[in-house]
Amino acid sequence: MTERPQPILLGRRRRGRDQQWVLTALPAFPLLLLVLRLWYLSRQDLQTMLLLVQNVSPLGLIGSLLITLIWAPPVFILVGRALGGLLLVSSIDAGRSWLARTAGRTPGWVVLSAFAVAAVTWQLRFLPTLVLLLVVIFALDVRLRYEDYPQLVMIACIAVPVTLSILGLLLFGPAAIDALRVAEPETAFLLIAPVLALPFLTGPVPAPVSMLVTHWVAMAGLAIGPILVAAIFVQAPVLPSVALELKRDTAGLPSTPDDDVVGGSDVTVVRGQVITVDDRSTTLLETGGKVAFVPNTAVISQVLCPDPLDPPYSAVAVYGWQVERAMLSWLAPSRSVREPTDPRCLGRPVQR
């Protein structure tokens, strides 16, 4: 005779089926980000946005999304895994929380992959936090899986964190002192606070407050995180920025007394982002959101204007490694800060 499923199991299966819509909705978030970026780029003008949707390369949008937000997935994976593990070791009712269930089902290779991506894309000042998250995840897993081996739990949850905390103080302590000297308390906090907190985060928290410091913190992060991600992505470039040197009379633009004269023709420079180029004209999105259709016969020259190299905000370095730089910026080739800026990118014609 077939045994009937218990009501608890039926409830769990029903909740699992009810939550499958989350997996279906996940791909909609990147699509929403891409549409929001084009809407923001068009200065909220629907017709301009439709022109961008028609001509902007999807590969360019996706590439910009990946490069700009490659650091974000490790944040959600590692923080969620650490909070879920802390809830599992702290409360006997952790199974009711989606955070604990998700943490228990996250495979180790996902955590290690997220750690590898974060190690090369996060700035140096966030690396102590990254190491803290990895050690906490490791220690909590050992506590959950090998609770019958107290010596192993002691090594993973006390000896290893304390040793790493001492090494972190030796490594980041001088840089944190330098940060306080130059009035950068936030940099000092990011460098030293995770090192000091590491030995205290590998054990259970009191059960009455476990849901508050884990489940509801994760819920707040899920509510605020997408907003912050969208705010960062809407400012990312998705079209190449160029400067066109034009014959003003051929382009049909009014002449002004400030324009330089080259070969008897007034010359002006138009800066913007290229939407499309055909055999008759070049379509530009100017800085103010205006769309310009420039005849190709009016173009004297054009130049690609790279992103400006912003000077570092912080003067703090750890053994010569500037705290605002990520490992990827050291490994990948980059432009030299000594390269001169083309005058056309500054809005001035080339002197001939």
C-alpha positions as CSV (number, residue, x, y, z in Angstrom):
1,M,0.0,0.0,0.0
2,T,1.4,3.4,-1.0
3,E,2.1,5.7,1.9
4,R,0.5,9.1,1.7
5,P,2.7,12.2,1.8
6,Q,2.7,14.0,5.1
7,P,1.0,17.5,5.2
8,I,4.3,19.1,6.0
9,L,6.0,17.7,2.9
10,L,3.0,18.7,0.8
11,G,3.3,22.3,2.2
12,R,7.0,22.4,1.3
13,R,6.4,21.2,-2.2
14,R,3.6,23.7,-2.7
15,R,5.8,26.5,-1.4
16,G,8.6,25.4,-3.8
17,R,6.2,25.5,-6.8
18,D,4.9,28.9,-5.7
19,Q,8.4,30.3,-5.6
20,Q,9.4,29.1,-9.1
21,W,8.2,32.4,-10.4
22,V,11.3,34.0,-8.9
23,L,13.5,32.0,-11.3
24,T,11.4,33.2,-14.2
25,A,11.6,36.8,-13.1
26,L,15.4,36.9,-12.7
27,P,16.2,37.5,-16.4
28,A,13.8,40.4,-16.4
29,F,16.0,42.5,-14.1
30,P,18.9,42.9,-16.6
31,L,16.4,43.6,-19.3
32,L,14.8,46.3,-17.1
33,L,18.3,47.8,-16.5
34,L,19.0,48.0,-20.2
35,V,15.7,49.7,-21.0
36,L,16.2,52.1,-18.0
37,R,19.6,53.0,-19.3
38,L,18.3,53.9,-22.7
39,W,15.4,55.9,-21.2
40,Y,17.9,57.8,-19.0
41,L,20.2,58.4,-22.0
42,S,17.4,59.8,-24.1
43,R,16.6,62.4,-21.3
44,Q,13.2,60.8,-20.8
45,D,12.1,61.5,-24.5
46,L,10.2,58.5,-25.8
47,Q,11.0,59.2,-29.5
48,T,14.8,59.4,-28.8
49,M,14.6,56.2,-26.8
50,L,12.9,54.4,-29.7
51,L,15.7,55.6,-32.0
52,L,18.2,54.3,-29.6
53,V,16.5,51.0,-29.2
54,Q,16.4,50.6,-33.0
55,N,20.1,51.3,-33.5
56,V,22.0,50.6,-30.3
57,S,23.8,47.2,-30.4
58,P,22.5,44.7,-27.9
59,L,26.0,43.3,-27.5
60,G,27.2,46.8,-26.6
61,L,24.5,47.2,-24.0
62,I,25.2,43.7,-22.5
63,G,29.0,44.4,-22.5
64,S,28.5,47.7,-20.7
65,L,26.3,45.9,-18.2
66,L,28.8,43.2,-17.5
67,I,31.8,45.5,-17.2
68,T,30.0,48.0,-15.0
69,L,28.3,45.5,-12.7
70,I,30.7,42.5,-12.6
71,W,31.4,43.2,-9.0
72,A,27.7,43.0,-7.9
73,P,26.9,39.3,-8.2
74,P,29.6,38.3,-5.7
75,V,28.2,40.7,-3.2
76,F,24.7,39.0,-3.2
77,I,26.2,35.5,-3.3
78,L,28.8,35.8,-0.6
79,V,26.8,38.0,1.8
80,G,23.7,35.9,1.4
81,R,25.6,32.7,1.9
82,A,27.3,34.1,5.1
83,L,24.0,35.4,6.6
84,G,22.2,32.1,5.7
85,G,24.9,30.0,7.3
86,L,24.8,32.2,10.5
87,L,21.1,31.7,10.7
88,L,21.4,28.0,10.3
89,V,23.8,27.7,13.2
90,S,21.8,30.1,15.4
91,S,18.2,29.0,15.2
92,I,16.4,25.7,15.2
93,D,13.6,27.3,13.1
94,A,16.0,28.4,10.4
95,G,14.3,26.1,7.9
96,R,11.3,28.5,7.7
97,S,13.5,31.2,6.2
98,W,14.2,31.3,2.4
99,L,17.6,32.7,3.3
100,A,18.7,29.6,5.2
101,R,17.2,27.3,2.5
102,T,19.0,29.2,-0.3
103,A,22.3,29.1,1.7
104,G,22.0,25.4,2.3
105,R,21.5,24.7,-1.4
106,T,24.3,27.0,-2.7
107,P,27.1,24.7,-3.9
108,G,30.7,25.4,-2.9
109,W,31.9,26.0,-6.5
110,V,29.5,28.9,-6.7
111,V,31.0,30.5,-3.6
112,L,34.6,29.9,-4.8
113,S,33.7,31.4,-8.2
114,A,32.2,34.4,-6.6
115,F,35.3,34.8,-4.4
116,A,37.6,34.6,-7.5
117,V,35.6,37.2,-9.4
118,A,35.5,39.5,-6.4
119,A,39.2,39.1,-5.7
120,V,40.1,40.6,-9.1
121,T,37.3,43.2,-9.4
122,W,36.9,44.6,-5.9
123,Q,39.0,47.5,-4.8
124,L,41.8,46.8,-2.4
125,R,40.0,48.5,0.5
126,F,37.2,45.9,0.2
127,L,39.5,42.9,0.2
128,P,39.5,42.6,4.0
129,T,35.7,42.3,3.9
130,L,36.0,39.7,1.1
131,V,38.4,37.5,3.2
132,L,36.0,37.9,6.2
133,L,33.1,36.6,4.2
134,L,35.0,33.6,2.9
135,V,36.4,32.7,6.3
136,V,33.0,33.1,7.9
137,I,31.3,30.9,5.3
138,F,34.0,28.2,5.7
139,A,33.8,28.3,9.5
140,L,30.0,28.1,9.6
141,D,30.0,25.1,7.2
142,V,32.5,23.3,9.4
143,R,30.3,24.0,12.4
144,L,27.2,22.7,10.6
145,R,28.8,19.6,9.0
146,Y,31.2,18.5,11.8
147,E,29.5,19.5,15.0
148,D,30.5,16.1,16.4
149,Y,34.2,16.9,16.0
150,P,34.8,19.7,18.6
151,Q,38.5,19.9,17.9
152,L,37.9,20.5,14.2
153,V,35.3,23.1,15.0
154,M,37.7,24.8,17.4
155,I,40.4,25.0,14.7
156,A,38.0,26.3,12.0
157,C,36.0,28.7,14.1
158,I,38.6,30.1,16.5
159,A,42.2,29.3,15.6
160,V,42.0,30.1,11.9
161,P,40.0,33.4,12.4
162,V,42.3,34.6,15.2
163,T,45.4,33.9,13.1
164,L,44.0,35.6,10.1
165,S,43.0,38.6,12.2
166,I,46.5,39.0,13.5
167,L,48.0,38.7,10.0
168,G,45.4,41.3,8.8
169,L,46.4,43.7,11.6
170,L,50.1,43.4,10.5
171,L,49.2,43.9,6.9
172,F,46.5,46.6,6.9
173,G,47.2,48.3,10.3
174,P,49.9,50.7,9.0
175,A,47.6,51.7,6.0
176,A,44.7,52.3,8.4
177,I,46.9,54.6,10.5
178,D,47.9,56.4,7.4
179,A,44.2,56.8,6.5
180,L,43.5,58.4,9.8
181,R,46.4,60.7,9.4
182,V,45.1,62.0,6.1
183,A,41.5,62.3,7.4
184,E,40.0,59.3,5.6
185,P,38.2,57.5,8.4
186,E,36.0,55.5,6.0
187,T,39.1,54.0,4.4
188,A,40.5,53.1,7.8
189,F,37.2,51.5,8.8
190,L,37.1,49.4,5.7
191,L,40.7,48.2,6.2
192,I,40.6,47.4,9.9
193,A,37.0,46.7,11.0
194,P,36.6,43.4,9.1
195,V,40.0,42.3,10.6
196,L,38.8,43.0,14.1
197,A,35.3,41.5,13.6
198,L,36.4,38.3,12.0
199,P,36.9,36.2,15.2
200,F,33.4,37.2,16.5
201,L,31.4,36.2,13.4
202,T,32.2,32.4,13.2
203,G,29.8,31.3,15.9
204,P,26.0,31.5,16.5
205,V,24.2,34.6,17.6
206,P,21.5,34.5,20.3
207,A,18.4,32.7,18.9
208,P,15.9,35.5,19.7
209,V,17.7,38.0,17.5
210,S,19.0,35.6,14.8
211,M,16.2,36.4,12.4
212,L,16.6,40.1,12.9
213,V,20.4,40.2,12.2
214,T,20.3,37.7,9.3
215,H,16.9,37.2,7.5
216,W,15.7,40.8,7.8
217,V,19.1,42.3,7.0
218,A,19.1,40.2,3.8
219,M,15.6,41.4,3.0
220,A,16.7,45.0,3.4
221,G,19.7,44.3,1.1
222,L,17.4,42.8,-1.5
223,A,15.2,45.9,-1.4
224,I,18.0,48.4,-1.5
225,G,20.6,46.6,-3.6
226,P,18.7,46.6,-7.0
227,I,18.1,50.4,-6.6
228,L,21.8,51.0,-6.0
229,V,22.8,48.8,-8.9
230,A,20.3,50.6,-11.2
231,A,21.6,54.0,-10.1
232,I,25.2,53.0,-11.0
233,F,24.3,51.4,-14.3
234,V,22.2,54.3,-15.7
235,Q,25.4,56.4,-15.7
236,A,27.5,53.8,-17.6
237,P,28.5,54.6,-21.2
238,V,26.7,52.5,-23.8
239,L,27.6,54.5,-26.9
240,P,31.0,55.6,-28.2
241,S,31.8,59.3,-27.5
242,V,33.3,61.1,-30.5
243,A,34.1,64.7,-31.6
244,L,33.4,65.7,-35.2
245,E,35.1,68.6,-36.8
246,L,32.6,70.1,-39.3
247,K,32.3,72.6,-42.0
248,R,29.7,74.9,-40.6
249,D,28.2,76.0,-43.9
250,T,27.9,72.5,-45.3
251,A,26.4,71.2,-42.0
252,G,23.8,73.9,-42.0
253,L,24.8,75.3,-38.7
254,P,24.8,79.1,-37.9
255,S,28.1,80.8,-37.9
256,T,29.5,82.5,-34.7
257,P,32.4,84.9,-34.3
258,D,34.3,82.5,-32.0
259,D,34.7,79.8,-34.7
260,D,38.1,79.3,-36.3
261,V,38.5,79.6,-40.0
262,V,40.2,76.9,-41.9
263,G,40.6,77.1,-45.7
264,G,38.0,79.9,-45.9
265,S,35.3,77.9,-44.2
266,D,34.0,78.3,-40.7
267,V,34.9,75.2,-38.7
268,T,33.1,73.9,-35.6
269,V,33.3,70.9,-33.4
270,V,30.3,68.8,-32.4
271,R,30.7,66.4,-29.5
272,G,28.3,63.5,-28.8
273,Q,27.7,59.8,-28.8
274,V,27.4,58.0,-32.1
275,I,24.0,56.3,-32.6
276,T,24.5,55.1,-36.2
277,V,26.4,55.9,-39.4
278,D,25.2,55.3,-42.9
279,D,26.3,56.4,-46.4
280,R,24.6,59.8,-46.1
281,S,24.8,61.0,-42.5
282,T,26.1,60.4,-39.0
283,T,23.5,60.4,-36.2
284,L,24.8,61.8,-32.9
285,L,23.3,62.1,-29.5
286,E,24.6,65.4,-28.1
287,T,25.4,66.0,-24.5
288,G,22.1,67.8,-23.9
289,G,20.0,64.9,-25.3
290,K,19.5,66.5,-28.7
291,V,19.8,64.2,-31.7
292,A,21.9,65.6,-34.6
293,F,21.9,64.3,-38.1
294,V,25.3,65.4,-39.6
295,P,25.9,65.1,-43.4
296,N,29.0,63.1,-44.1
297,T,30.1,65.7,-46.6
298,A,30.4,68.2,-43.8
299,V,32.8,66.1,-41.7
300,I,36.4,67.2,-41.8
301,S,37.8,64.9,-39.2
302,Q,36.6,62.8,-36.3
303,V,38.2,61.4,-33.2
304,L,37.2,58.9,-30.5
305,C,37.1,60.6,-27.1
306,P,38.1,58.1,-24.3
307,D,36.7,58.4,-20.8
308,P,38.6,60.9,-18.7
309,L,41.1,59.4,-16.2
310,D,39.9,60.6,-12.8
311,P,42.6,61.2,-10.2
312,P,42.6,58.9,-7.2
313,Y,40.4,60.0,-4.3
314,S,42.5,58.4,-1.6
315,A,46.2,58.9,-0.9
316,V,46.4,55.6,1.1
317,A,48.4,52.7,-0.3
318,V,49.1,49.2,1.1
319,Y,52.7,48.4,0.3
320,G,52.5,50.5,-2.9
321,W,49.0,49.2,-3.9
322,Q,46.6,52.1,-4.0
323,V,43.5,51.3,-2.1
324,E,41.1,52.4,-4.9
325,R,42.6,50.1,-7.5
326,A,41.5,46.5,-8.1
327,M,43.7,43.7,-9.1
328,L,42.1,43.7,-12.6
329,S,43.3,47.2,-13.2
330,W,46.9,46.0,-12.5
331,L,46.6,43.0,-14.8
332,A,44.8,44.5,-17.7
333,P,46.5,47.0,-20.0
334,S,45.3,50.6,-19.6
335,R,45.9,54.0,-21.0
336,S,48.7,56.2,-19.8
337,V,47.8,59.3,-17.8
338,R,50.4,61.2,-19.7
339,E,48.6,60.9,-23.0
340,P,47.5,64.4,-24.2
341,T,43.9,65.1,-24.7
342,D,42.8,65.8,-28.3
343,P,41.6,69.4,-28.6
344,R,38.5,68.2,-30.5
345,C,37.4,66.3,-27.4
346,L,37.5,69.7,-25.6
347,G,35.4,71.3,-28.2
348,R,38.2,73.1,-30.1
349,P,39.1,72.6,-33.8
350,V,42.6,71.4,-34.7
351,Q,44.9,74.3,-35.5
352,R,46.2,73.9,-39.0
